[in-house]
Amino acid sequence: MTKTITFNELRRIKDSLPSGSMGVIADKLNVTVQTVRNYFGGSNYEYGKNCGIHIEPGPDGGIVILDDTQIYDMAIEILEKQNKEA
């Protein structure tokens, strides 16, 4: 399932994740941490893969179309769990 959000919203999610979350997501999906970082707007394809995001210029950092929401969903789950514990 695809999802459309703004680039700045995607970065806010990334920046809100607790330390080590990228590694947790990477381990669960059997991908590199850099691949997860690339999903959140990174661009190091030497050590990570493209994760099916498409960025189009526009307001609020542009529009991001996520082809696969698995990493996004896991990040939201981590944030929701963190908020319940707070």
C-alpha positions as CSV (number, residue, x, y, z in Angstrom):
1,M,0.0,0.0,0.0
2,T,1.3,3.5,-0.8
3,K,1.3,6.5,1.4
4,T,1.8,10.2,0.5
5,I,3.2,12.6,3.1
6,T,5.4,15.7,3.1
7,F,9.2,15.3,3.2
8,N,9.3,17.4,6.4
9,E,6.8,15.1,8.1
10,L,8.9,12.1,7.2
11,R,12.0,13.8,8.7
12,R,10.1,14.8,11.8
13,I,9.2,11.1,12.3
14,K,12.8,10.1,11.8
15,D,14.1,12.8,14.2
16,S,11.5,11.7,16.9
17,L,12.6,8.1,16.9
18,P,14.5,7.0,20.0
19,S,18.2,6.2,19.7
20,G,18.8,2.8,18.2
21,S,15.4,2.6,16.4
22,M,17.0,2.5,12.9
23,G,18.9,-0.6,14.0
24,V,15.8,-2.3,15.4
25,I,13.9,-1.7,12.2
26,A,16.8,-2.8,10.0
27,D,17.2,-6.0,12.1
28,K,13.5,-6.9,11.9
29,L,13.5,-6.4,8.1
30,N,16.9,-7.9,7.5
31,V,18.2,-4.8,5.7
32,T,21.1,-2.4,6.5
33,V,20.7,0.5,8.8
34,Q,21.7,2.8,5.9
35,T,18.8,1.4,3.9
36,V,16.5,2.5,6.7
37,R,18.2,5.9,6.8
38,N,17.7,6.2,3.0
39,Y,14.0,5.6,3.5
40,F,13.9,8.7,5.7
41,G,15.6,10.9,3.1
42,G,19.2,9.7,3.2
43,S,21.1,9.2,0.0
44,N,24.0,6.8,0.8
45,Y,23.5,4.1,-1.8
46,E,27.0,2.7,-1.4
47,Y,26.0,1.0,1.8
48,G,22.2,1.0,1.6
49,K,19.5,0.5,-1.0
50,N,16.7,2.6,-2.3
51,C,13.5,1.7,-0.4
52,G,10.8,2.8,-2.8
53,I,10.4,6.4,-1.9
54,H,9.7,9.1,-4.5
55,I,10.3,12.8,-3.7
56,E,8.6,15.5,-5.7
57,P,9.4,19.2,-5.1
58,G,6.7,21.2,-3.4
59,P,5.7,23.0,-0.2
60,D,6.9,21.7,3.2
61,G,10.0,20.0,1.8
62,G,8.1,18.4,-1.1
63,I,5.8,15.4,-1.4
64,V,7.0,11.9,-0.6
65,I,5.3,8.9,-2.0
66,L,6.1,5.7,-0.1
67,D,5.7,2.6,-2.2
68,D,6.1,0.3,0.8
69,T,5.0,1.6,4.2
70,Q,6.6,-1.2,6.2
71,I,9.4,1.0,7.6
72,Y,7.0,3.9,8.1
73,D,4.6,1.7,10.0
74,M,7.3,0.3,12.2
75,A,8.5,3.8,13.0
76,I,5.0,4.9,13.9
77,E,4.6,1.8,16.1
78,I,7.9,2.6,18.0
79,L,6.7,6.3,18.5
80,E,3.3,5.2,19.8
81,K,4.9,2.7,22.2
82,Q,7.2,5.5,23.4
83,N,4.3,7.9,23.9
84,K,2.4,5.3,26.0
85,E,5.4,4.8,28.2
86,A,5.9,8.5,28.8
